[in-house]
Amino acid sequence: MPALASHRKPRTRVRSTTPAVGLTTAALAGVTLLSTQSATAAPASPKPSIEDVQKKVDDLYRQAGTATQKYNQAKEASTAQRGKVDALLDDVARRADKLNEARRELGNYAAAQYRTGSIAPTATFFLADDPQSYFDQNQLMDRMAGRQQKAVTDFRTQQAAASKKRAEAVTSLEALTESQDTLRTSKENVQKKLGEARAMLSKLTAEEKARLAALERKKEAEAKRKAEELARQQAEAKRKADEAAQQAASGSGTGTSTGTGSGSSTTTTTTKGEKALAFARSQMGKPYVWGATGPSSYDCSGLTQAAWKAAGVDIPRTTWDQVEIGTRIATADLQPGDLVFFYDDISHVGIYEGDGMMVHAPKPGANVREESIYYMPIYGSVRPA
């Protein structure tokens, strides 16, 4: 018997999922490729070289030096303004006393007039014992009226003066507040720059610190070489000057007299410079502290100010003011005690020692010491006296 044909519909064959797997793989590969490209496009920042660290740290210390001078300037201005304010407030208090005294005198006149009342001149004449008594009394009243008028004038004068001084005191107090704000900002800037420098140095490894120290020694050696060259040039210039002076002295009798006069002035100036230098040398080993003026610590301009004060010469507090005093001196003509200033912003100063060397208070973490004047870029030099 033949088999009956099936009425069932044939099953639809399910397609293989292989293409989907391929798509997923391609997508993952694409993501991996994008990730690789992203990593290539944004590499990690390279670590700065030791040379870059040295430059950055030196620059931060220089900026801290500039901020220190601003702090010194603001502190000096604040101190001066405080003295002015105190003087004005004392003056206001004295004028207030005078004003109160004038006010009391006016009150006395007003009270006297209230007690006696006001009598017509005719009634006063008839009530008087005799005509002469009337005229004497009338003259007395005229004098009292004159004093009263003077009291009124004095009161108004004192009142106007007191008002003016009060206004000056208010203005001075505002200036004092501004100076104190500048002082606070400058102090914060110094601390910020020093903090940044310390942070950079603290991240160095022992090997990097050793390399940095080697760079410092190289820098110092180069500065010392330049100092020795300056010393040689100065010695040669002095030898020639001495020979010329001897020839002039032997060739002319008047030259001795003239030379003695100029030599006396030079000797006096040199003596002051040597006294300033001797003081600076005696401070060697004491720490640099920004804003300090001694006796246990100094900043750069605090040391130079104290040194020249020891020589009997008062000079200003900041490098910016110190560079404006005395006589400008070429580097080749430097003598012991002269002030040498550094950087374009004149943020550092040292005392010339001779042979291209100086004594200075370098920076935080260092002590007062000798160093070549070529360790930093020279701005210029002055002889205070």
C-alpha positions in Angstrom: 0.0 0.0 0.0 1.5 3.2 -1.0 2.5 5.7 1.7 0.3 8.6 2.2 1.7 12.1 1.5 2.4 14.2 4.5 0.3 17.4 4.9 2.8 19.0 7.3 4.7 22.0 6.1 8.4 21.6 6.1 10.3 23.4 8.9 12.1 26.6 8.1 15.8 26.1 8.7 17.3 28.5 11.2 20.3 30.5 9.8 23.6 30.1 11.5 24.7 32.8 13.9 28.2 32.9 12.6 27.9 36.3 10.9 26.7 37.8 14.2 29.8 36.4 15.9 31.9 37.9 13.2 30.2 41.3 13.7 30.9 41.3 17.4 34.5 40.4 16.8 34.8 43.2 14.3 33.3 45.7 16.8 35.7 44.6 19.5 38.6 45.0 17.2 37.3 48.5 16.3 37.1 49.5 19.9 40.6 48.1 20.5 41.9 50.1 17.5 40.2 53.3 18.7 41.6 52.8 22.2 45.1 52.3 20.7 44.7 55.4 18.6 43.5 57.4 21.6 46.5 56.3 23.7 48.8 57.2 20.8 47.1 60.6 20.4 47.4 61.6 24.1 50.6 60.3 25.6 51.5 60.9 29.2 53.5 64.1 29.9 57.2 63.4 30.0 59.0 64.0 33.3 61.0 67.2 33.2 64.8 66.9 32.8 67.1 67.8 35.7 68.2 70.9 33.7 64.5 72.0 33.5 64.1 71.4 37.2 67.1 73.5 38.0 65.9 76.4 35.8 62.4 76.2 37.3 63.6 76.1 40.9 66.1 78.9 40.3 63.3 81.0 38.8 60.9 80.2 41.7 63.6 81.4 44.1 64.1 84.5 42.1 60.3 85.2 42.1 60.4 84.6 45.8 63.1 87.2 46.1 61.0 89.7 44.1 58.0 89.0 46.4 60.3 89.4 49.4 61.3 92.9 48.2 57.6 93.8 47.8 57.0 92.5 51.3 59.8 94.7 52.6 58.5 97.7 50.8 55.0 97.1 52.0 56.2 96.6 55.6 58.2 99.8 55.5 55.2 101.7 54.1 52.9 100.2 56.7 55.2 101.2 59.5 55.6 104.7 58.3 51.8 105.0 57.7 51.1 103.7 61.2 53.4 106.4 62.7 51.5 109.0 60.6 48.1 107.7 61.7 49.2 107.7 65.4 50.4 111.3 65.1 47.2 112.4 63.5 45.1 110.7 66.1 47.1 112.4 68.8 46.6 115.7 67.1 42.8 115.1 66.7 42.6 114.3 70.5 44.4 117.6 71.4 42.2 119.6 69.1 39.1 117.9 70.6 40.3 119.1 74.0 40.7 122.6 72.7 37.3 122.5 71.0 35.7 121.3 74.3 37.4 124.2 76.1 36.1 126.7 73.6 32.6 125.2 73.9 32.7 125.5 77.7 33.8 129.1 77.5 30.9 129.8 75.1 28.6 128.0 77.6 29.8 130.2 80.4 29.0 133.4 78.4 25.6 132.1 77.5 24.8 131.2 81.1 26.0 134.6 82.4 23.9 136.4 79.8 20.9 134.3 80.8 21.3 135.2 84.5 21.7 138.9 84.1 19.2 139.3 81.3 19.3 142.2 78.8 18.8 145.8 80.0 18.3 148.8 77.7 21.2 151.3 77.8 18.8 154.1 78.9 17.6 152.1 81.9 21.2 151.3 82.8 22.0 155.0 82.8 19.2 156.0 85.2 19.9 153.0 87.5 23.6 153.8 87.8 24.9 155.6 90.9 26.5 158.4 88.8 27.3 159.0 85.1 30.9 157.9 85.5 29.8 154.6 86.9 27.5 154.1 83.9 30.3 154.7 81.5 32.7 152.4 83.4 30.1 149.6 83.4 29.3 150.2 79.7 33.0 149.9 78.8 33.2 146.7 80.8 30.3 145.3 78.9 31.9 146.2 75.6 35.0 144.4 76.6 33.0 141.3 77.7 31.2 141.4 74.3 34.6 141.5 72.6 35.8 138.4 74.5 32.6 136.6 73.8 33.0 137.3 70.1 36.6 136.1 70.2 35.4 132.9 72.0 32.9 132.3 69.2 35.6 132.9 66.6 38.0 130.5 68.4 35.4 127.9 68.7 34.7 128.0 65.0 38.4 127.9 64.1 39.0 124.9 66.4 35.9 123.2 65.0 37.1 123.6 61.4 40.7 122.5 62.3 39.5 119.4 64.2 37.2 118.5 61.3 40.1 118.7 58.9 42.4 116.6 61.0 39.7 114.0 61.5 39.4 113.8 57.7 43.2 113.4 57.3 43.1 110.6 60.0 40.4 108.7 58.1 42.4 109.0 54.8 45.6 107.8 56.6 43.8 104.9 58.1 42.5 103.9 54.7 46.1 104.1 53.3 47.3 102.0 56.3 44.7 99.3 55.6 45.8 99.3 51.9 49.5 98.9 53.0 48.6 96.1 55.3 46.7 94.3 52.5 49.7 94.6 50.2 51.9 93.3 53.0 49.7 90.3 53.5 49.5 89.6 49.7 53.3 89.8 49.4 53.8 87.5 52.3 51.4 84.9 50.7 53.3 85.2 47.4 56.6 84.5 49.0 55.3 81.5 50.8 53.6 80.2 47.6 56.8 80.4 45.5 58.9 78.8 48.2 56.4 76.1 48.6 56.4 75.3 44.9 60.2 75.1 44.9 60.3 72.8 47.8 57.6 70.6 46.2 59.6 70.2 43.0 62.8 69.3 45.0 60.9 66.8 47.2 59.8 64.8 44.1 63.4 64.1 43.0 65.0 60.7 43.5 68.4 60.4 45.1 70.0 60.0 41.7 68.2 63.1 40.4 69.3 65.1 43.4 72.9 64.0 42.9 72.7 65.1 39.2 71.2 68.4 40.3 74.0 68.9 42.8 76.5 68.2 40.0 74.8 70.9 37.8 75.1 73.4 40.7 78.8 72.6 41.1 79.3 73.1 37.3 77.5 76.5 37.5 79.6 77.5 40.5 82.8 76.5 38.8 81.9 78.6 35.7 81.0 81.6 37.9 84.3 81.2 39.8 86.3 81.1 36.6 84.7 84.4 35.5 85.5 85.9 39.0 89.1 84.9 38.6 89.3 86.6 35.2 87.8 89.8 36.7 90.4 89.6 39.5 93.2 89.3 37.0 91.9 92.3 35.0 91.5 94.4 38.1 95.0 93.5 39.3 96.4 94.5 35.9 94.5 97.8 35.9 95.7 98.6 39.4 99.3 97.9 38.4 99.1 100.3 35.5 97.4 102.9 37.6 100.1 102.7 40.2 102.8 103.0 37.6 101.1 106.0 36.1 100.8 107.6 39.5 104.5 107.0 40.3 105.5 108.6 37.0 103.3 111.6 37.6 104.7 112.0 41.1 108.3 111.8 39.9 107.8 114.1 37.0 105.9 116.9 38.8 106.1 118.3 42.3 102.6 119.6 42.2 101.3 116.2 41.3 102.0 114.9 44.8 99.9 117.6 46.4 97.0 116.9 44.0 97.3 113.2 44.4 97.2 113.5 48.2 94.0 115.4 48.1 92.1 112.9 45.9 93.7 110.0 47.7 92.3 111.2 51.0 88.7 111.2 49.7 89.2 107.7 48.2 90.7 106.4 51.4 87.7 107.6 53.4 85.3 106.0 51.0 87.3 102.8 50.9 87.4 102.7 54.7 83.6 102.9 54.9 83.3 100.1 52.3 85.7 98.0 54.2 83.8 98.5 57.4 80.6 97.4 55.7 82.4 94.4 54.2 83.9 93.5 57.6 80.4 93.5 59.1 79.0 91.3 56.3 81.8 88.8 56.8 81.1 88.6 60.5 77.6 87.5 59.7 78.6 84.6 57.5 77.0 81.3 58.6 73.7 83.0 59.7 70.6 81.8 57.9 68.7 83.6 55.2 65.2 84.4 56.3 63.0 86.5 54.0 62.0 89.9 55.6 64.8 89.6 58.2 67.2 92.5 59.1 69.3 90.8 61.8 70.9 90.2 64.0 70.3 86.5 63.9 69.2 86.2 60.3 68.9 88.3 57.1 67.5 88.5 53.7 69.7 90.0 51.0 68.9 93.7 51.3 68.6 93.4 55.1 72.2 92.3 55.2 73.5 95.1 53.0 71.5 97.7 54.9 72.9 96.4 58.3 76.4 96.3 56.9 76.4 99.9 55.7 74.8 101.0 58.9 77.7 99.5 60.8 79.9 101.7 58.6 77.9 104.8 59.7 75.9 105.1 56.5 72.1 104.7 56.4 70.7 103.2 53.2 67.2 102.2 52.3 65.6 98.9 53.0 64.8 97.4 49.6 67.0 96.6 46.6 64.9 98.9 44.4 65.7 101.8 46.6 69.3 100.8 47.4 70.2 100.8 43.7 69.1 104.5 43.4 71.6 105.8 46.0 75.3 106.7 45.8 77.4 106.4 42.6 76.9 103.9 39.8 80.1 101.8 39.4 81.2 99.6 36.4 81.9 96.0 37.2 85.5 96.4 36.3 85.8 99.3 38.9 84.3 97.5 41.9 85.8 98.0 45.3 85.2 96.2 48.6 81.9 97.3 50.1 80.2 98.2 46.8 76.7 96.9 46.3 76.1 94.5 43.3 72.6 94.0 42.1 71.2 91.1 40.1 68.4 90.2 37.7 66.4 92.5 35.5 63.9 93.1 38.3 66.7 94.0 40.8 65.5 91.3 43.2 68.9 90.5 44.8 72.0 92.3 46.1 75.3 91.4 47.6 78.4 93.2 49.0 81.5 93.1 46.8 84.5 91.5 48.5 87.2 91.7 45.9 88.6 89.4 43.2 85.1 89.0 41.7 83.6 87.6 44.9 80.9 88.9 47.2 79.2 88.2 50.5 75.5 87.8 50.4 72.4 86.2 51.9 71.5 83.9 49.0 68.0 82.3 49.4 65.9 80.3 51.9 67.7 77.2 53.1 71.1 78.8 52.7 73.4 80.8 55.0 75.2 84.1 54.5 78.3 83.1 52.4 80.9 84.1 49.9 80.1 83.6 46.2 81.1 84.7 42.7 79.3 87.8 41.5 78.8 85.9 38.2 76.6 83.2 39.9 73.6 85.3 38.8 73.1 87.8 36.0 74.4 91.2 37.1 72.1 94.2 36.8 74.5 96.9 38.0 76.5 98.2 41.0 76.6 101.3 43.3 79.0 102.8 45.8 76.7 104.0 48.7 79.3 106.5 50.0 
